[in-house]
Every structure is written in structure tokens, then in C-alpha cells.
Amino acid sequence: MILAVLLACAGGGAPSAEDRARYVAGLASGACADIRDDALRDDCREATAKAPADCEAVGDATLRGECWFQLAEATSDAALCPRATPFVDDCALHVLSRAFPKWLPKASRPGEHEAEAAARIAEAGLAADDMRPWSAFYRHVLGSTRPIDRSTCDKVDDPARREACKRTGIAMYQDLLNYARDHALYPCDGGPLPSVLAHAPDPELDAVIAGRRDLCPAR
């Protein structure tokens, strides 16, 4: 599919059959330097990058940013993300989020590991007052236990982070409702909620459910 798109978009006419063959071989071997078409060569380098030099050799700026993003992800090294323009923040958030299961104890609760999270957010190059990484953090923490319980967010000392925790809980529950709707799990006959939708007493989540008119076909 990637090859087809590149062949359609490459300037100056379609690459030669020989170059297409070099591209296919390069994807398998990582040897991309002999590909003459710039777009194919860049795509090959981005797709097979295993070291910084591979990304540095990519000519197209956007594709080079994608290369740094993928390399940061593969190596779990957020220090590479500043090179991932125009995906710098997305890169940092992604690498940061992927690391949560590696260092957070199971069944962690809001308010227990914020100091460590703040340090890791800073290491990822994200601002302390940026609520996006905190939302990702609380999504992992709240999602690690069932039933979902937003009242645990009250243990967070910082007001902005506490609010981020609570809002993240609502966003998570909306996602769960989408899942239940798409898999016909919502009890449209008025029965009890399935386990996937179980939650601690929470008037705001009850209001979210009541406001969802798409959960049952007849509603």
C-alpha cells in the first residue's frame, strides 16, 4: 500500500522497475542508499530505521520527523522526540504513556505516584502545567482497577491535576460506553449494567449514561 501511494505521488514520473525492485529489497534488508527515487529512498529509510543516522539521512522533513518518532518509540527514548518535528509533543506523549506499565505498580491509585510521574513528564520534555501527560497518566491509573472510581481523584493534591483526573475518568467512561454500544452490550431492556460499565457511585457518570441517546437503536 505504501509503495502504491508513493508511486502515485512521486514527482517526475513513476520510478523505474529497477528502482521499485530496489525499494522492495531495501524494505527487507534495510539497504536503501541505492534507490534513486527520492520518495522511495526516504520511505525505505524511514521504514527500516534502527539508528539516528538512518533518520538523519531522510530528506523529506515530515517523513524525517516520523522516522524520529518511530525510533523514539522503538527505543523508549523520549530524548529523541525533539527531533520529531512536527510530531514532537505527540512523540513525547506516546513514549511517556507506553512507559507507565513498566514503572507504575499494579492497582496504583491517584495521588500515590505523582512525584515520579512529574519527574518523568519533565524528562519527556513536557511542561509541568501541561495537562495532556497528566490525563494520560490518570487514564492508566484509573483504568488499572475495576470498577472505575473517580472519587479516588480526590486524593490528588494539585487542583488542576485533580480536575484532569476527574475529567479523564469521564472521557474513559465515554469510551467504555462506545465499546458497549458497538458490541451490543448495553442493557437496552433495563437490566443491570455489564461488568465493563461497572462504576462506583457517581452522579456525573449516571448523567453521562442518561445523556447518551445512541446506546440503544430505539432511543
PyRosetta script that sets phi, psi and omega in degrees:
from pyrosetta import init, pose_from_sequence

init()
pose = pose_from_sequence("MILAVLLACAGGGAPSAEDRARYVAGLASGACADIRDDALRDDCREATAKAPADCEAVGDATLRGECWFQLAEATSDAALCPRATPFVDDCALHVLSRAFPKWLPKASRPGEHEAEAAARIAEAGLAADDMRPWSAFYRHVLGSTRPIDRSTCDKVDDPARREACKRTGIAMYQDLLNYARDHALYPCDGGPLPSVLAHAPDPELDAVIAGRRDLCPAR")
pose.set_psi(1, -44.3)
pose.set_omega(1, 178.3)
pose.set_phi(2, -60.1)
pose.set_psi(2, -44.1)
pose.set_omega(2, -179.7)
pose.set_phi(3, -61.0)
pose.set_psi(3, -41.2)
pose.set_omega(3, -178.4)
pose.set_phi(4, -63.5)
pose.set_psi(4, -42.0)
pose.set_omega(4, 179.0)
pose.set_phi(5, -64.0)
pose.set_psi(5, -43.6)
pose.set_omega(5, -178.9)
pose.set_phi(6, -65.7)
pose.set_psi(6, -37.6)
pose.set_omega(6, 179.5)
pose.set_phi(7, -65.9)
pose.set_psi(7, -33.9)
pose.set_omega(7, -179.3)
pose.set_phi(8, -74.4)
pose.set_psi(8, -31.6)
pose.set_omega(8, -172.8)
pose.set_phi(9, -99.2)
pose.set_psi(9, -14.3)
pose.set_omega(9, -175.1)
pose.set_phi(10, -62.5)
pose.set_psi(10, 133.3)
pose.set_omega(10, 179.6)
pose.set_phi(11, -76.0)
pose.set_psi(11, 158.1)
pose.set_omega(11, 174.6)
pose.set_phi(12, 74.2)
pose.set_psi(12, 22.8)
pose.set_omega(12, 179.7)
pose.set_phi(13, 92.0)
pose.set_psi(13, 165.9)
pose.set_omega(13, -178.2)
pose.set_phi(14, -69.6)
pose.set_psi(14, 146.3)
pose.set_omega(14, 176.6)
pose.set_phi(15, -61.5)
pose.set_psi(15, 158.1)
pose.set_omega(15, 179.3)
pose.set_phi(16, -70.2)
pose.set_psi(16, 163.0)
pose.set_omega(16, 177.3)
pose.set_phi(17, -60.6)
pose.set_psi(17, -36.6)
pose.set_omega(17, 179.4)
pose.set_phi(18, -64.2)
pose.set_psi(18, -40.8)
pose.set_omega(18, -179.7)
pose.set_phi(19, -68.9)
pose.set_psi(19, -37.2)
pose.set_omega(19, 176.6)
pose.set_phi(20, -62.8)
pose.set_psi(20, -38.7)
pose.set_omega(20, 178.4)
pose.set_phi(21, -66.7)
pose.set_psi(21, -40.0)
pose.set_omega(21, 177.3)
pose.set_phi(22, -62.6)
pose.set_psi(22, -38.3)
pose.set_omega(22, 179.3)
pose.set_phi(23, -62.7)
pose.set_psi(23, -48.9)
pose.set_omega(23, -180.0)
pose.set_phi(24, -60.8)
pose.set_psi(24, -43.3)
pose.set_omega(24, 178.6)
pose.set_phi(25, -65.8)
pose.set_psi(25, -37.9)
pose.set_omega(25, -179.9)
pose.set_phi(26, -65.0)
pose.set_psi(26, -36.7)
pose.set_omega(26, 176.9)
pose.set_phi(27, -61.3)
pose.set_psi(27, -32.6)
pose.set_omega(27, -179.7)
pose.set_phi(28, -82.6)
pose.set_psi(28, -33.5)
pose.set_omega(28, -173.1)
pose.set_phi(29, -105.4)
pose.set_psi(29, -21.7)
pose.set_omega(29, -174.5)
pose.set_phi(30, 86.3)
pose.set_psi(30, -0.7)
pose.set_omega(30, 179.4)
pose.set_phi(31, -90.1)
pose.set_psi(31, 97.9)
pose.set_omega(31, -172.5)
pose.set_phi(32, -110.8)
pose.set_psi(32, -11.8)
pose.set_omega(32, -170.5)
pose.set_phi(33, -62.2)
pose.set_psi(33, -28.1)
pose.set_omega(33, -175.9)
pose.set_phi(34, -83.3)
pose.set_psi(34, -5.4)
pose.set_omega(34, 178.5)
pose.set_phi(35, -72.4)
pose.set_psi(35, 126.2)
pose.set_omega(35, -173.9)
pose.set_phi(36, -83.7)
pose.set_psi(36, -36.1)
pose.set_omega(36, -179.0)
pose.set_phi(37, -69.8)
pose.set_psi(37, 127.5)
pose.set_omega(37, -174.7)
pose.set_phi(38, -61.0)
pose.set_psi(38, -45.2)
pose.set_omega(38, -177.0)
pose.set_phi(39, -64.9)
pose.set_psi(39, -44.1)
pose.set_omega(39, 178.8)
pose.set_phi(40, -65.3)
pose.set_psi(40, -41.1)
pose.set_omega(40, -179.2)
pose.set_phi(41, -64.6)
pose.set_psi(41, -44.0)
pose.set_omega(41, 178.3)
pose.set_phi(42, -62.5)
pose.set_psi(42, -44.4)
pose.set_omega(42, -179.3)
pose.set_phi(43, -63.1)
pose.set_psi(43, -40.1)
pose.set_omega(43, 178.3)
pose.set_phi(44, -62.0)
pose.set_psi(44, -45.3)
pose.set_omega(44, -179.6)
pose.set_phi(45, -64.7)
pose.set_psi(45, -41.2)
pose.set_omega(45, 179.6)
pose.set_phi(46, -66.1)
pose.set_psi(46, -39.9)
pose.set_omega(46, -176.2)
pose.set_phi(47, -71.6)
pose.set_psi(47, -25.4)
pose.set_omega(47, -174.0)
pose.set_phi(48, -113.6)
pose.set_psi(48, 7.3)
pose.set_omega(48, -174.1)
pose.set_phi(49, -59.5)
pose.set_psi(49, 133.4)
pose.set_omega(49, 176.8)
pose.set_phi(50, -130.3)
pose.set_psi(50, -4.6)
pose.set_omega(50, -177.6)
pose.set_phi(51, -149.5)
pose.set_psi(51, 158.5)
pose.set_omega(51, 179.7)
pose.set_phi(52, -53.0)
pose.set_psi(52, -37.6)
pose.set_omega(52, -179.0)
pose.set_phi(53, -60.7)
pose.set_psi(53, -31.4)
pose.set_omega(53, 179.0)
pose.set_phi(54, -64.8)
pose.set_psi(54, -42.4)
pose.set_omega(54, -179.9)
pose.set_phi(55, -72.2)
pose.set_psi(55, -37.0)
pose.set_omega(55, 179.2)
pose.set_phi(56, -62.0)
pose.set_psi(56, -26.5)
pose.set_omega(56, -177.5)
pose.set_phi(57, -82.6)
pose.set_psi(57, -9.0)
pose.set_omega(57, 179.8)
pose.set_phi(58, -74.7)
pose.set_psi(58, 125.4)
pose.set_omega(58, -174.7)
pose.set_phi(59, -78.8)
pose.set_psi(59, -42.5)
pose.set_omega(59, -177.6)
pose.set_phi(60, -70.4)
pose.set_psi(60, 128.7)
pose.set_omega(60, -172.5)
pose.set_phi(61, -63.5)
pose.set_psi(61, -44.5)
pose.set_omega(61, -178.4)
pose.set_phi(62, -67.4)
pose.set_psi(62, -43.9)
pose.set_omega(62, 179.1)
pose.set_phi(63, -66.0)
pose.set_psi(63, -33.9)
pose.set_omega(63, 176.0)
pose.set_phi(64, -64.0)
pose.set_psi(64, -40.2)
pose.set_omega(64, 176.0)
pose.set_phi(65, -61.8)
pose.set_psi(65, -41.2)
pose.set_omega(65, 176.8)
pose.set_phi(66, -62.6)
pose.set_psi(66, -36.6)
pose.set_omega(66, 179.6)
pose.set_phi(67, -63.0)
pose.set_psi(67, -47.0)
pose.set_omega(67, 178.5)
pose.set_phi(68, -63.0)
pose.set_psi(68, -37.9)
pose.set_omega(68, 177.8)
pose.set_phi(69, -59.0)
pose.set_psi(69, -51.0)
pose.set_omega(69, -177.6)
pose.set_phi(70, -65.6)
pose.set_psi(70, -36.1)
pose.set_omega(70, 179.5)
pose.set_phi(71, -68.9)
pose.set_psi(71, -40.1)
pose.set_omega(71, 176.8)
pose.set_phi(72, -61.9)
pose.set_psi(72, -40.9)
pose.set_omega(72, 179.0)
pose.set_phi(73, -65.2)
pose.set_psi(73, -44.7)
pose.set_omega(73, -177.3)
pose.set_phi(74, -65.8)
pose.set_psi(74, -32.5)
pose.set_omega(74, -177.0)
pose.set_phi(75, -100.9)
pose.set_psi(75, -1.8)
pose.set_omega(75, -176.7)
pose.set_phi(76, 54.8)
pose.set_psi(76, 38.5)
pose.set_omega(76, -176.3)
pose.set_phi(77, -118.2)
pose.set_psi(77, 96.3)
pose.set_omega(77, -179.5)
pose.set_phi(78, -67.7)
pose.set_psi(78, -14.7)
pose.set_omega(78, 178.1)
pose.set_phi(79, -65.0)
pose.set_psi(79, -17.2)
pose.set_omega(79, 177.8)
pose.set_phi(80, -83.5)
pose.set_psi(80, -15.9)
pose.set_omega(80, -173.3)
pose.set_phi(81, -63.3)
pose.set_psi(81, -33.3)
pose.set_omega(81, 177.4)
pose.set_phi(82, -58.0)
pose.set_psi(82, -18.5)
pose.set_omega(82, 177.4)
pose.set_phi(83, -88.1)
pose.set_psi(83, -4.1)
pose.set_omega(83, -172.1)
pose.set_phi(84, -89.6)
pose.set_psi(84, 30.7)
pose.set_omega(84, 177.5)
pose.set_phi(85, -55.9)
pose.set_psi(85, 130.6)
pose.set_omega(85, 9.0)
pose.set_phi(86, -98.0)
pose.set_psi(86, 28.7)
pose.set_omega(86, -175.2)
pose.set_phi(87, -114.7)
pose.set_psi(87, 28.0)
pose.set_omega(87, -171.8)
pose.set_phi(88, -58.1)
pose.set_psi(88, -54.3)
pose.set_omega(88, -177.3)
pose.set_phi(89, -66.9)
pose.set_psi(89, -41.9)
pose.set_omega(89, 178.8)
pose.set_phi(90, -59.4)
pose.set_psi(90, -41.1)
pose.set_omega(90, 178.7)
pose.set_phi(91, -61.4)
pose.set_psi(91, -50.3)
pose.set_omega(91, -178.2)
pose.set_phi(92, -61.3)
pose.set_psi(92, -43.7)
pose.set_omega(92, -179.8)
pose.set_phi(93, -64.0)
pose.set_psi(93, -39.4)
pose.set_omega(93, -177.6)
pose.set_phi(94, -68.3)
pose.set_psi(94, -47.3)
pose.set_omega(94, -179.6)
pose.set_phi(95, -64.4)
pose.set_psi(95, -41.9)
pose.set_omega(95, 178.0)
pose.set_phi(96, -59.7)
pose.set_psi(96, -47.3)
pose.set_omega(96, -176.8)
pose.set_phi(97, -65.2)
pose.set_psi(97, -38.9)
pose.set_omega(97, 179.8)
pose.set_phi(98, -64.6)
pose.set_psi(98, -22.8)
pose.set_omega(98, -177.5)
pose.set_phi(99, -85.3)
pose.set_psi(99, -15.6)
pose.set_omega(99, -175.9)
pose.set_phi(100, -54.3)
pose.set_psi(100, -47.6)
pose.set_omega(100, -178.6)
pose.set_phi(101, -63.8)
pose.set_psi(101, -18.9)
pose.set_omega(101, -176.1)
pose.set_phi(102, -79.9)
pose.set_psi(102, -26.4)
pose.set_omega(102, -176.0)
pose.set_phi(103, -122.5)
pose.set_psi(103, -19.0)
pose.set_omega(103, 179.0)
pose.set_phi(104, -81.3)
pose.set_psi(104, 128.9)
pose.set_omega(104, 175.4)
pose.set_phi(105, -61.3)
pose.set_psi(105, 150.1)
pose.set_omega(105, 178.2)
pose.set_phi(106, -62.9)
pose.set_psi(106, 149.5)
pose.set_omega(106, 179.7)
pose.set_phi(107, 58.3)
pose.set_psi(107, 33.9)
pose.set_omega(107, 174.8)
pose.set_phi(108, -66.1)
pose.set_psi(108, 155.0)
pose.set_omega(108, 179.7)
pose.set_phi(109, -121.5)
pose.set_psi(109, 152.9)
pose.set_omega(109, 173.6)
pose.set_phi(110, -55.0)
pose.set_psi(110, 140.3)
pose.set_omega(110, 179.7)
pose.set_phi(111, 92.2)
pose.set_psi(111, -6.8)
pose.set_omega(111, -175.2)
pose.set_phi(112, -95.5)
pose.set_psi(112, -31.2)
pose.set_omega(112, -171.8)
pose.set_phi(113, -132.0)
pose.set_psi(113, 28.4)
pose.set_omega(113, -177.5)
pose.set_phi(114, -65.3)
pose.set_psi(114, -34.6)
pose.set_omega(114, -179.3)
pose.set_phi(115, -63.9)
pose.set_psi(115, -44.7)
pose.set_omega(115, 177.9)
pose.set_phi(116, -66.0)
pose.set_psi(116, -40.0)
pose.set_omega(116, 178.7)
pose.set_phi(117, -63.0)
pose.set_psi(117, -41.3)
pose.set_omega(117, 179.4)
pose.set_phi(118, -61.5)
pose.set_psi(118, -40.8)
pose.set_omega(118, 179.5)
pose.set_phi(119, -64.6)
pose.set_psi(119, -41.7)
pose.set_omega(119, -179.0)
pose.set_phi(120, -71.9)
pose.set_psi(120, -33.3)
pose.set_omega(120, 175.6)
pose.set_phi(121, -63.9)
pose.set_psi(121, -42.8)
pose.set_omega(121, 178.0)
pose.set_phi(122, -64.1)
pose.set_psi(122, -41.8)
pose.set_omega(122, 178.9)
pose.set_phi(123, -61.6)
pose.set_psi(123, -30.6)
pose.set_omega(123, 179.8)
pose.set_phi(124, -78.5)
pose.set_psi(124, -3.8)
pose.set_omega(124, 178.1)
pose.set_phi(125, 84.5)
pose.set_psi(125, 16.9)
pose.set_omega(125, 179.9)
pose.set_phi(126, -102.6)
pose.set_psi(126, 147.5)
pose.set_omega(126, -175.9)
pose.set_phi(127, -71.6)
pose.set_psi(127, 147.6)
pose.set_omega(127, -178.5)
pose.set_phi(128, -64.3)
pose.set_psi(128, -28.6)
pose.set_omega(128, -178.8)
pose.set_phi(129, -96.1)
pose.set_psi(129, 9.5)
pose.set_omega(129, 175.0)
pose.set_phi(130, -82.4)
pose.set_psi(130, 115.4)
pose.set_omega(130, -175.7)
pose.set_phi(131, -79.7)
pose.set_psi(131, -9.7)
pose.set_omega(131, 179.5)
pose.set_phi(132, -62.2)
pose.set_psi(132, -49.6)
pose.set_omega(132, 177.5)
pose.set_phi(133, -65.0)
pose.set_psi(133, -32.3)
pose.set_omega(133, 177.8)
pose.set_phi(134, -68.3)
pose.set_psi(134, -37.5)
pose.set_omega(134, 176.3)
pose.set_phi(135, -62.8)
pose.set_psi(135, -42.1)
pose.set_omega(135, 177.0)
pose.set_phi(136, -62.3)
pose.set_psi(136, -40.1)
pose.set_omega(136, 178.7)
pose.set_phi(137, -62.1)
pose.set_psi(137, -48.1)
pose.set_omega(137, -177.7)
pose.set_phi(138, -71.5)
pose.set_psi(138, -28.9)
pose.set_omega(138, 174.7)
pose.set_phi(139, -61.5)
pose.set_psi(139, -41.2)
pose.set_omega(139, 178.3)
pose.set_phi(140, -68.5)
pose.set_psi(140, -45.0)
pose.set_omega(140, -176.6)
pose.set_phi(141, -66.1)
pose.set_psi(141, -49.1)
pose.set_omega(141, -179.6)
pose.set_phi(142, -64.8)
pose.set_psi(142, -31.8)
pose.set_omega(142, -178.6)
pose.set_phi(143, -80.0)
pose.set_psi(143, -5.9)
pose.set_omega(143, -176.8)
pose.set_phi(144, -83.2)
pose.set_psi(144, -9.1)
pose.set_omega(144, 179.2)
pose.set_phi(145, -132.5)
pose.set_psi(145, 155.7)
pose.set_omega(145, 175.1)
pose.set_phi(146, -131.9)
pose.set_psi(146, 144.4)
pose.set_omega(146, -1.6)
pose.set_phi(147, -74.3)
pose.set_psi(147, 161.2)
pose.set_omega(147, 179.3)
pose.set_phi(148, -63.5)
pose.set_psi(148, 135.6)
pose.set_omega(148, -174.4)
pose.set_phi(149, -137.8)
pose.set_psi(149, 97.5)
pose.set_omega(149, -178.4)
pose.set_phi(150, -73.1)
pose.set_psi(150, -14.8)
pose.set_omega(150, 179.2)
pose.set_phi(151, -64.7)
pose.set_psi(151, -20.8)
pose.set_omega(151, 178.8)
pose.set_phi(152, -67.9)
pose.set_psi(152, -17.8)
pose.set_omega(152, 177.0)
pose.set_phi(153, -64.8)
pose.set_psi(153, -20.3)
pose.set_omega(153, -179.9)
pose.set_phi(154, -64.9)
pose.set_psi(154, -14.9)
pose.set_omega(154, 178.9)
pose.set_phi(155, -79.6)
pose.set_psi(155, -8.9)
pose.set_omega(155, -179.7)
pose.set_phi(156, -80.8)
pose.set_psi(156, 124.4)
pose.set_omega(156, -175.3)
pose.set_phi(157, -71.3)
pose.set_psi(157, -44.7)
pose.set_omega(157, -175.3)
pose.set_phi(158, -71.5)
pose.set_psi(158, 124.5)
pose.set_omega(158, -176.1)
pose.set_phi(159, -60.1)
pose.set_psi(159, -42.0)
pose.set_omega(159, -178.9)
pose.set_phi(160, -65.4)
pose.set_psi(160, -41.1)
pose.set_omega(160, 179.2)
pose.set_phi(161, -70.4)
pose.set_psi(161, -35.8)
pose.set_omega(161, 177.7)
pose.set_phi(162, -62.1)
pose.set_psi(162, -43.4)
pose.set_omega(162, 177.7)
pose.set_phi(163, -65.2)
pose.set_psi(163, -39.4)
pose.set_omega(163, 177.4)
pose.set_phi(164, -61.3)
pose.set_psi(164, -39.7)
pose.set_omega(164, 178.4)
pose.set_phi(165, -61.5)
pose.set_psi(165, -47.1)
pose.set_omega(165, -177.5)
pose.set_phi(166, -66.8)
pose.set_psi(166, -42.4)
pose.set_omega(166, 179.0)
pose.set_phi(167, -65.8)
pose.set_psi(167, -36.2)
pose.set_omega(167, 177.8)
pose.set_phi(168, -64.1)
pose.set_psi(168, -38.3)
pose.set_omega(168, 177.2)
pose.set_phi(169, -60.1)
pose.set_psi(169, -39.8)
pose.set_omega(169, 177.6)
pose.set_phi(170, -66.2)
pose.set_psi(170, -44.8)
pose.set_omega(170, 179.0)
pose.set_phi(171, -60.6)
pose.set_psi(171, -40.1)
pose.set_omega(171, 177.7)
pose.set_phi(172, -62.1)
pose.set_psi(172, -43.0)
pose.set_omega(172, -177.5)
pose.set_phi(173, -68.2)
pose.set_psi(173, -35.0)
pose.set_omega(173, 173.9)
pose.set_phi(174, -59.7)
pose.set_psi(174, -40.8)
pose.set_omega(174, 177.6)
pose.set_phi(175, -62.6)
pose.set_psi(175, -40.0)
pose.set_omega(175, 178.8)
pose.set_phi(176, -65.9)
pose.set_psi(176, -38.5)
pose.set_omega(176, 176.5)
pose.set_phi(177, -64.5)
pose.set_psi(177, -39.2)
pose.set_omega(177, 176.3)
pose.set_phi(178, -60.6)
pose.set_psi(178, -42.8)
pose.set_omega(178, 179.2)
pose.set_phi(179, -62.0)
pose.set_psi(179, -46.6)
pose.set_omega(179, -179.3)
pose.set_phi(180, -62.5)
pose.set_psi(180, -40.4)
pose.set_omega(180, 177.9)
pose.set_phi(181, -63.0)
pose.set_psi(181, -48.3)
pose.set_omega(181, -174.7)
pose.set_phi(182, -68.3)
pose.set_psi(182, -23.0)
pose.set_omega(182, -179.5)
pose.set_phi(183, -109.5)
pose.set_psi(183, 17.1)
pose.set_omega(183, 177.0)
pose.set_phi(184, 53.2)
pose.set_psi(184, 41.6)
pose.set_omega(184, -179.4)
pose.set_phi(185, -99.6)
pose.set_psi(185, -14.6)
pose.set_omega(185, -177.3)
pose.set_phi(186, -72.1)
pose.set_psi(186, 134.5)
pose.set_omega(186, -176.5)
pose.set_phi(187, -76.7)
pose.set_psi(187, 81.2)
pose.set_omega(187, -177.5)
pose.set_phi(188, -68.3)
pose.set_psi(188, -13.9)
pose.set_omega(188, 178.1)
pose.set_phi(189, -87.2)
pose.set_psi(189, 3.1)
pose.set_omega(189, 178.9)
pose.set_phi(190, 91.4)
pose.set_psi(190, 6.5)
pose.set_omega(190, 179.8)
pose.set_phi(191, -73.6)
pose.set_psi(191, -177.8)
pose.set_omega(191, -178.9)
pose.set_phi(192, -68.0)
pose.set_psi(192, 154.5)
pose.set_omega(192, 177.6)
pose.set_phi(193, -65.6)
pose.set_psi(193, 144.0)
pose.set_omega(193, 174.8)
pose.set_phi(194, -68.7)
pose.set_psi(194, 163.8)
pose.set_omega(194, -176.0)
pose.set_phi(195, -58.9)
pose.set_psi(195, -31.6)
pose.set_omega(195, -178.8)
pose.set_phi(196, -64.5)
pose.set_psi(196, -22.8)
pose.set_omega(196, -179.5)
pose.set_phi(197, -104.7)
pose.set_psi(197, 6.8)
pose.set_omega(197, -179.8)
pose.set_phi(198, -62.8)
pose.set_psi(198, 139.4)
pose.set_omega(198, 177.0)
pose.set_phi(199, -150.6)
pose.set_psi(199, 154.6)
pose.set_omega(199, 175.6)
pose.set_phi(200, -65.4)
pose.set_psi(200, 159.3)
pose.set_omega(200, 178.5)
pose.set_phi(201, -49.6)
pose.set_psi(201, 124.9)
pose.set_omega(201, -173.0)
pose.set_phi(202, -160.4)
pose.set_psi(202, 99.3)
pose.set_omega(202, -179.1)
pose.set_phi(203, -57.1)
pose.set_psi(203, -33.8)
pose.set_omega(203, -179.2)
pose.set_phi(204, -67.2)
pose.set_psi(204, -39.0)
pose.set_omega(204, 177.6)
pose.set_phi(205, -70.1)
pose.set_psi(205, -34.9)
pose.set_omega(205, 175.1)
pose.set_phi(206, -61.3)
pose.set_psi(206, -39.7)
pose.set_omega(206, 178.8)
pose.set_phi(207, -67.2)
pose.set_psi(207, -35.9)
pose.set_omega(207, 176.7)
pose.set_phi(208, -60.8)
pose.set_psi(208, -46.0)
pose.set_omega(208, 179.2)
pose.set_phi(209, -60.8)
pose.set_psi(209, -46.2)
pose.set_omega(209, -177.7)
pose.set_phi(210, -63.3)
pose.set_psi(210, -28.7)
pose.set_omega(210, -178.6)
pose.set_phi(211, -84.7)
pose.set_psi(211, -7.4)
pose.set_omega(211, -179.2)
pose.set_phi(212, -88.4)
pose.set_psi(212, 103.3)
pose.set_omega(212, -178.7)
pose.set_phi(213, -90.5)
pose.set_psi(213, 3.6)
pose.set_omega(213, -176.5)
pose.set_phi(214, -104.0)
pose.set_psi(214, 3.8)
pose.set_omega(214, -172.6)
pose.set_phi(215, -76.1)
pose.set_psi(215, -27.6)
pose.set_omega(215, 179.8)
pose.set_phi(216, -126.8)
pose.set_psi(216, 136.1)
pose.set_omega(216, -176.5)
pose.set_phi(217, -53.8)
pose.set_psi(217, -35.0)
pose.set_omega(217, -174.1)
pose.set_phi(218, -83.4)
pose.set_psi(218, -9.1)
pose.set_omega(218, -175.3)
pose.set_phi(219, -83.8)
pose.dump_pdb("model.pdb")
